[in-house]
Amino acid sequence: MPAYRTVAVDAVHNDEELRLNLDLLEEKRECAAICEAKAKLKMTKYYNARVRGVTFRPGDFVYRSNDASHAVAGGKLGPKWEGPYEVTEALGDRAYRLRSMDGAVLPRT
């Protein structure tokens, strides 16, 4: 027994509908892009309302993430942070030049 969907199809009408769908495809893509942009903006506003900006000045003491430098290998149970280090210069955009407690300047990672 054939299904209603296969029996009731009109080939001419179906081709017209497919062409119409192709014409409207670009509009649907634009609507999806607008919806995506709105969602990203909403998430950004939510995050920025709760995040607290931290800046350091020369002379401040900080710890550095061991994930970034891999200075101490300890595996899963190894230390997550290393330091303390002294900030000697603020380079801008949350980048700093650091000096260890013995006076050696740390190289960039």
C-alpha positions as CSV (number, residue, x, y, z in Angstrom):
1,M,0.0,0.0,0.0
2,P,1.6,3.3,-1.1
3,A,1.8,6.1,1.4
4,Y,-0.3,9.3,1.1
5,R,2.9,11.3,0.7
6,T,4.0,9.5,-2.4
7,V,0.5,9.3,-3.9
8,A,-0.4,13.0,-3.4
9,V,2.8,14.5,-4.8
10,D,2.3,16.8,-7.8
11,A,5.6,17.0,-9.8
12,V,5.0,20.4,-11.3
13,H,3.8,21.9,-8.0
14,N,6.7,20.3,-6.1
15,D,9.3,21.8,-8.4
16,E,7.8,25.2,-8.0
17,E,7.9,24.8,-4.2
18,L,11.5,23.7,-4.3
19,R,12.5,26.7,-6.4
20,L,10.7,29.0,-3.9
21,N,12.5,27.3,-1.0
22,L,15.8,28.0,-2.8
23,D,14.9,31.6,-3.2
24,L,14.1,32.0,0.5
25,L,17.2,30.1,1.6
26,E,19.4,33.2,1.8
27,E,16.7,35.0,3.9
28,K,16.7,32.1,6.3
29,R,20.4,32.2,6.6
30,E,20.3,35.9,7.3
31,C,17.7,35.4,10.0
32,A,19.8,32.6,11.6
33,A,22.9,34.8,11.5
34,I,21.0,37.6,13.3
35,C,19.7,35.2,15.9
36,E,23.2,33.9,16.5
37,A,24.6,37.4,16.9
38,K,21.8,38.3,19.4
39,A,22.6,35.2,21.4
40,K,26.3,35.9,21.4
41,L,25.7,39.5,22.5
42,K,23.4,38.3,25.3
43,M,26.1,35.9,26.6
44,T,28.8,38.5,26.3
45,K,26.7,41.0,28.4
46,Y,26.0,38.3,31.0
47,Y,29.7,37.4,31.3
48,N,30.9,41.0,31.4
49,A,28.5,42.0,34.1
50,R,30.1,39.4,36.4
51,V,33.8,39.5,35.4
52,R,36.2,41.6,37.4
53,G,39.1,43.1,35.6
54,V,42.5,42.8,37.3
55,T,45.5,44.9,36.4
56,F,48.9,44.8,38.0
57,R,51.4,47.6,38.4
58,P,55.2,47.4,38.6
59,G,56.1,46.2,42.1
60,D,53.2,43.9,42.5
61,F,53.8,40.3,43.3
62,V,51.9,37.7,41.3
63,Y,51.8,33.9,40.6
64,R,52.1,32.5,37.1
65,S,50.1,29.5,35.8
66,N,52.2,26.4,35.5
67,D,50.0,25.4,32.5
68,A,51.4,28.4,30.5
69,S,55.1,27.9,31.2
70,H,55.4,24.1,32.1
71,A,58.3,25.1,34.4
72,V,57.5,22.4,36.9
73,A,56.5,18.9,35.6
74,G,54.3,17.2,38.1
75,G,51.6,15.6,36.1
76,K,48.1,15.5,37.4
77,L,49.1,16.2,41.0
78,G,51.7,18.8,40.2
79,P,51.5,22.5,41.3
80,K,49.1,24.6,39.3
81,W,50.8,27.9,40.0
82,E,54.4,29.0,40.3
83,G,56.0,32.0,41.9
84,P,55.8,34.5,43.4
85,Y,57.2,36.9,40.8
86,E,57.5,40.6,40.8
87,V,55.9,42.7,38.0
88,T,58.7,44.9,36.5
89,E,56.8,46.3,33.5
90,A,53.3,46.4,32.3
91,L,53.4,45.8,28.5
92,G,49.7,46.4,27.9
93,D,46.7,44.3,27.2
94,R,47.3,42.2,30.4
95,A,50.9,41.3,29.4
96,Y,53.6,41.8,32.0
97,R,57.4,41.4,32.3
98,L,58.2,39.4,35.4
99,R,61.2,39.0,37.6
100,S,61.8,36.1,40.0
101,M,62.7,36.6,43.6
102,D,66.4,36.1,42.9
103,G,66.4,38.9,40.3
104,A,66.4,36.9,37.1
105,V,64.0,38.2,34.4
106,L,61.7,35.5,33.2
107,P,61.7,34.8,29.4
108,R,58.5,35.0,27.5
109,T,56.6,31.7,27.2
